[in-house]
Amino acid sequence: MSVTDHPMTSTSWAPGVEHEHAATVPAHRVRLAILDDHEVLLDSLSSWIGQHAHDFDLVLSAPSWLQLVHSPAFPTELVFIDFQLKEAVSIEARVRTCRAAGAKVIVLSSVDTDEARERALAAGAATFLSKSLPMSQVMGAAREIMGMESDGGHPHPWRPLPAGAAPQLRPKLSPGEQEAFRLYVSGLSTTEVAGRMNVQYETAKTYLRRVREKYAKIGRPASKKADLMRRAAEDGFLE
């Protein structure tokens, strides 16, 4: 997920009536579960919701289908499901099982195609959202689906620095490097990044190599994808 706006084409929903965001935790919080086998993204998503979506109670974060359905916390009121889960269980089976258990489902995907969207919605998902959406919009959609009001707040970056922490140096990335970076940490492969950007594979690879090199030059290692995910979370590229 990134700061790049992406139109929601699967369903239409309008922001709720804005109101002053209460500092206290609401009396009723929607019980939420997340299923995503990209554990760094799962951790970042969980952290963002815990810090900024106080009207949701994230009771279950699962990297596998069996861990989700076998958890004593399941079923929840709402489930976020990664479309591209690397398991034999189809998206249709996952959505229908959650719906049969009484949970509403939002399917999240890094590949926004008509076929993927149609499969998710036909199985009973409430909506299909691109992972390139800001988290503020994802949670706005969740509130609409659950019949809740908007939190009335402003978008927050993923994993903000703790209070009193000194800001870290950020590399100066070109527009191409920033776009490749955002797409790559959203879960796409280098080949998929090239396709999304409509550039050659070697061009996308070069963009990502330069991102790693620029982070290394300022003393913030990013040689592994997990490191890049952390840098993206720290610098607001995952939002």
C-alpha positions, 0 to 999 in steps of 0.5 A: 500500500502506498500514498498513491491514490487509486480509484475504487472501481469494485464498489462505490462508497461515499465517506461518512459524515465527518465528526470530531475524532474522540481521543477515547476508545469507542464503546463498541469496536469492530472485531477485525482479523487480517489474513496476509502471508507477507509477514512484514506487511502484516506487521505494518498493517497491524501496527497502523490499525492499532495506532490510528483506527481506534474504532477497530479491535484487531484481534487476529493477524494470521499469515496462513488460512489454517491459523485464521480459521483455527484461532479461537478469535475467529470468526470476527465481524470483519476480515481483510483477506490478501487475494494472492495468498500462496496457499491451495485454498481458493479466494472463493473458498476463503471468502465463502467460509468467512461469510458463512461464519458471519464475517464481512470480507474485504479483499486486498490485492496488489494486482487489480484486475477485472478477473480478480475483482469479479472472483472476489465479489462473486464469492461474497466479498463486500469490496475489492481494494488495491493495496496501493490505496492509502490505509486511511482510505482502506479503513474508510471503506471498512467503516462504510461497510460496517455502517460506521461514521468516518473517524474525521481524522487525517491520513497517518503514515505507517509506523510513525516515529516514537515521540521524542525520536530524532527524524532519520535522514531520507534519501532523495529518490527520483519519481521513477525510483519512488514509484518502483519502491512503492510498488515493490514494497506493496508486494509486487515482484520486480517483473510486476513492477516493470509491467505496472510502470510500463518499463523494461524489467532492467529499468525497474531493477535499476530503480530498485538498485538505486533505492537500495544504494541511496539508503545504504549511503545514509547508513540505513541498510536496505539490501533485503526486501524486509529491510526495504519494507522497514525503510518504506514504513519508517519514511511513509511510503506505506500509507 
